Amino acid sequence: MVPAGSEPKVAKNRWHFDLKVGRGHDVPLDVRAQGVKATVERLVKAGATVLRIKDEPDMGLYATAVQDPEGNEFDVV
């Protein structure tokens, strides 16, 4: 038997979600980014992998794309 999560990902996720931890656009970008970074750190300790960081201050955006141990991708914003 092959352990769950050990098969390579062969298709796109059926759905994509954003884990919203930044508390909204009324909060300063640097404060939102700190919340995202803290959450991503906890997720990585739990087995997630960081795929890419979206740092676009001109757009008011800081987010991190993450993959869980089973290959599901989501954004922490």
Backbone as a printed PyTorch tensor [residue, N CA C, xyz], in Angstrom:
tensor([[[  0.8480,  -1.1850,   0.0000],
         [  0.0000,   0.0000,   0.0000],
         [  0.8910,   1.2450,   0.0000]],

        [[  0.5530,   2.1970,  -0.8230],
         [  1.3050,   3.4510,  -0.9180],
         [  0.7140,   4.4440,   0.0750]],

        [[  1.5540,   5.0600,   0.9200],
         [  1.0330,   6.0430,   1.8920],
         [  0.3750,   7.2270,   1.1970]],

        [[ -0.6600,   7.7620,   1.8110],
         [ -1.3490,   8.9360,   1.2670],
         [ -0.3750,  10.0810,   1.0960]],

        [[ -0.5100,  10.7780,  -0.0010],
         [  0.3280,  11.9500,  -0.2360],
         [  1.6320,  11.6480,  -0.9490]],

        [[  1.9490,  10.3690,  -1.1710],
         [  3.2290,  10.0530,  -1.8020],
         [  3.1290,  10.0010,  -3.3250]],

        [[  1.9160,   9.9870,  -3.8700],
         [  1.7520,   9.9860,  -5.3150],
         [  1.9690,  11.3980,  -5.8480]],

        [[  2.5970,  11.5330,  -7.0210],
         [  2.7750,  12.8800,  -7.5850],
         [  1.4360,  13.4600,  -8.0170]],

        [[  1.3430,  14.7600,  -7.9570],
         [  0.1360,  15.4580,  -8.3890],
         [  0.0380,  15.3580,  -9.9070]],

        [[ -1.1240,  14.9340, -10.4180],
         [ -1.2770,  14.7440, -11.8530],
         [ -2.3040,  15.6810, -12.4750]],

        [[ -3.0640,  16.4070, -11.6630],
         [ -4.0850,  17.3090, -12.1950],
         [ -4.1980,  18.5330, -11.3000]],

        [[ -4.8080,  19.5840, -11.8400],
         [ -5.0550,  20.7860, -11.0430],
         [ -6.0520,  20.4800,  -9.9420]],

        [[ -5.9890,  21.2680,  -8.8790],
         [ -6.9900,  21.1520,  -7.8340],
         [ -8.3700,  21.4050,  -8.4250]],

        [[ -9.3710,  20.7250,  -7.9080],
         [-10.7420,  20.9740,  -8.3660],
         [-11.2170,  22.3260,  -7.8820]],

        [[-10.7160,  22.7710,  -6.7610],
         [-11.0750,  24.0760,  -6.2190],
         [ -9.8490,  24.6660,  -5.5660]],

        [[ -9.8640,  25.9540,  -5.4100],
         [ -8.7460,  26.6860,  -4.8180],
         [ -9.3110,  27.5950,  -3.7370]],

        [[ -8.6540,  27.6180,  -2.6120],
         [ -9.1550,  28.5100,  -1.5780],
         [ -8.0560,  29.4140,  -1.0600]],

        [[ -8.4850,  30.5190,  -0.4650],
         [ -7.5910,  31.4630,   0.1870],
         [ -7.8500,  31.4020,   1.6800]],

        [[ -6.8040,  31.2230,   2.4340],
         [ -6.8840,  31.2750,   3.8880],
         [ -6.6080,  32.7280,   4.2720]],

        [[ -7.6540,  33.4380,   4.6660],
         [ -7.5380,  34.8750,   4.9330],
         [ -7.1910,  35.1150,   6.3950]],

        [[ -5.9450,  35.5480,   6.6190],
         [ -5.4670,  35.7970,   7.9800],
         [ -5.0390,  37.2500,   8.1710]],

        [[ -5.0570,  38.0310,   7.0900],
         [ -4.5300,  39.3930,   7.1100],
         [ -5.4420,  40.4480,   7.7040]],

        [[ -6.6670,  40.0990,   8.0140],
         [ -7.6290,  40.9960,   8.6750],
         [ -8.1340,  42.1270,   7.7910]],

        [[ -8.0470,  42.0070,   6.4850],
         [ -8.6750,  42.9710,   5.5840],
         [ -7.7880,  44.1330,   5.1810]],

        [[ -8.2380,  44.8540,   4.1610],
         [ -7.4550,  45.9460,   3.5830],
         [ -7.4350,  47.2060,   4.4480]],

        [[ -8.2480,  47.2450,   5.5040],
         [ -8.1950,  48.3860,   6.4260],
         [ -6.9630,  48.3240,   7.3280]],

        [[ -6.3260,  47.1510,   7.3860],
         [ -5.1210,  46.9460,   8.1970],
         [ -3.9110,  47.2590,   7.3190]],

        [[ -2.9020,  47.9650,   7.8470],
         [ -1.7100,  48.2830,   7.0430],
         [ -1.0580,  47.0230,   6.4660]],

        [[ -0.5100,  47.1500,   5.2630],
         [  0.0780,  46.0190,   4.5540],
         [  1.1610,  45.3220,   5.3710]],

        [[  2.0100,  46.0740,   6.0620],
         [  3.0800,  45.4180,   6.8260],
         [  2.5180,  44.5670,   7.9600]],

        [[  1.4270,  44.9810,   8.5540],
         [  0.7890,  44.2020,   9.6220],
         [  0.1480,  42.9410,   9.0360]],

        [[ -0.5150,  43.0910,   7.8760],
         [ -1.1060,  41.9320,   7.2000],
         [ -0.0240,  40.9330,   6.8120]],

        [[  1.1010,  41.4320,   6.3010],
         [  2.2020,  40.5580,   5.8890],
         [  2.7500,  39.7830,   7.0850]],

        [[  2.8360,  40.4290,   8.2420],
         [  3.3050,  39.7340,   9.4460],
         [  2.3740,  38.5770,   9.8010]],

        [[  1.0710,  38.7950,   9.6810],
         [  0.1060,  37.7270,   9.9540],
         [  0.2290,  36.5720,   8.9830]],

        [[  0.4270,  36.9030,   7.7120],
         [  0.6110,  35.8640,   6.6950],
         [  1.8820,  35.0690,   6.9920]],

        [[  2.9740,  35.7620,   7.2650],
         [  4.2460,  35.0840,   7.5320],
         [  4.1500,  34.1710,   8.7520]],

        [[  3.4950,  34.6190,   9.8030],
         [  3.3530,  33.8010,  11.0240],
         [  2.5260,  32.5470,  10.7380]],

        [[  1.4570,  32.6980,   9.9700],
         [  0.6170,  31.5480,   9.6390],
         [  1.3710,  30.5640,   8.7510]],

        [[  2.0860,  31.0830,   7.7600],
         [  2.8600,  30.2210,   6.8620],
         [  3.9200,  29.4600,   7.6620]],

        [[  4.5500,  30.1200,   8.5930],
         [  5.5550,  29.4480,   9.4320],
         [  4.9310,  28.2500,  10.1690]],

        [[  3.7420,  28.4390,  10.7270],
         [  3.0570,  27.3390,  11.4190],
         [  2.7000,  26.2160,  10.4400]],

        [[  2.2420,  26.5850,   9.2400],
         [  1.8880,  25.5740,   8.2480],
         [  3.1050,  24.7700,   7.7950]],

        [[  4.2330,  25.4390,   7.6160],
         [  5.4640,  24.7470,   7.2150],
         [  5.8900,  23.7690,   8.3070]],

        [[  5.7880,  24.1690,   9.5490],
         [  6.1220,  23.2590,  10.6580],
         [  5.2070,  22.0360,  10.6740]],

        [[  3.9820,  22.1990,  10.1350],
         [  3.0240,  21.0950,  10.0890],
         [  3.1610,  20.2600,   8.8110]],

        [[  4.1120,  20.6180,   7.9310],
         [  4.3750,  19.8130,   6.7470],
         [  4.0890,  20.4570,   5.4110]],

        [[  3.6240,  21.6940,   5.4010],
         [  3.3380,  22.3860,   4.1380],
         [  4.6350,  22.8460,   3.4680]],

        [[  4.5280,  23.1550,   2.1850],
         [  5.6540,  23.6480,   1.4010],
         [  5.2770,  24.9950,   0.7880]],

        [[  6.1710,  25.9590,   0.8900],
         [  5.9480,  27.2600,   0.2600],
         [  6.2560,  27.1240,  -1.2260]],

        [[  5.3060,  27.5320,  -2.0630],
         [  5.4910,  27.4760,  -3.5100],
         [  5.9820,  28.8040,  -4.0680]],

        [[  5.3720,  29.9030,  -3.6140],
         [  5.8040,  31.2290,  -4.0790],
         [  5.2330,  32.2970,  -3.1440]],

        [[  5.9140,  33.4060,  -3.1080],
         [  5.4880,  34.5500,  -2.3020],
         [  5.0760,  35.6540,  -3.2650]],

        [[  3.9190,  36.2180,  -3.0240],
         [  3.4010,  37.3150,  -3.8470],
         [  3.5190,  38.5910,  -3.0180]],

        [[  4.5500,  39.3480,  -3.2890],
         [  4.8110,  40.5890,  -2.5500],
         [  4.6730,  41.7430,  -3.5340]],

        [[  3.4940,  42.3490,  -3.5500],
         [  3.1920,  43.4260,  -4.4960],
         [  2.6500,  44.6290,  -3.7310]],

        [[  3.5440,  45.4010,  -3.0980],
         [  3.0850,  46.5200,  -2.2800],
         [  2.3070,  47.5760,  -3.0620]],

        [[  2.6280,  47.7670,  -4.3480],
         [  1.8940,  48.7390,  -5.1660],
         [  0.4280,  48.3440,  -5.3310]],

        [[  0.1620,  47.0430,  -5.2290],
         [ -1.2080,  46.5310,  -5.3480],
         [ -1.8290,  46.2900,  -3.9710]],

        [[ -1.0590,  46.5470,  -2.9070],
         [ -1.5600,  46.2930,  -1.5630],
         [ -1.6790,  44.8120,  -1.2590]],

        [[ -0.7970,  43.9950,  -1.8460],
         [ -0.9080,  42.5430,  -1.7220],
         [  0.3410,  41.9250,  -1.1280]],

        [[  0.1340,  41.0630,  -0.1540],
         [  1.1760,  40.1560,   0.3260],
         [  0.4700,  38.8300,   0.5680]],

        [[  0.8910,  37.8060,  -0.1330],
         [  0.2870,  36.4810,  -0.0050],
         [  1.3450,  35.4280,  -0.2640]],

        [[  1.0850,  34.2360,   0.2040],
         [  1.9930,  33.1210,  -0.0280],
         [  1.1990,  31.9270,  -0.5360]],

        [[  1.6460,  31.3610,  -1.6400],
         [  1.0480,  30.1370,  -2.1650],
         [  1.7290,  28.9660,  -1.4660]],

        [[  0.9070,  28.0580,  -0.9580],
         [  1.3890,  26.9460,  -0.1400],
         [  0.8130,  25.6500,  -0.6790]],

        [[  1.5390,  24.5550,  -0.4510],
         [  1.0520,  23.2360,  -0.8270],
         [  1.0580,  22.3540,   0.4080]],

        [[ -0.0640,  21.6860,   0.6820],
         [ -0.1070,  20.7940,   1.8320],
         [  0.5990,  19.4800,   1.4800]],

        [[  0.8350,  18.6100,   2.4600],
         [  1.5600,  17.3660,   2.1920],
         [  0.9020,  16.4590,   1.1450]],

        [[ -0.3850,  16.6380,   0.8900],
         [ -1.0800,  15.8160,  -0.1100],
         [ -1.0780,  16.4530,  -1.4950]],

        [[ -0.4540,  17.6220,  -1.6360],
         [ -0.3380,  18.2760,  -2.9340],
         [ -1.3910,  19.3270,  -3.2390]],

        [[ -2.2860,  19.5880,  -2.3000],
         [ -3.3150,  20.6140,  -2.4990],
         [ -2.7060,  21.9900,  -2.2950]],

        [[ -2.9910,  22.8930,  -3.2300],
         [ -2.4390,  24.2410,  -3.1680],
         [ -3.4890,  25.2290,  -2.6720]],

        [[ -3.0230,  26.2250,  -1.9330],
         [ -3.8940,  27.2970,  -1.4660],
         [ -3.0430,  28.5170,  -1.1580]],

        [[ -3.7040,  29.6660,  -1.0640],
         [ -3.0100,  30.9190,  -0.7500],
         [ -3.3260,  31.3450,   0.6750]],

        [[ -2.2990,  31.8620,   1.3360],
         [ -2.4800,  32.4850,   2.6480],
         [ -2.3850,  33.9860,   2.3930]],

        [[ -3.4910,  34.7010,   2.6450],
         [ -3.5360,  36.1370,   2.3740],
         [ -3.9490,  36.9120,   3.6060]]])
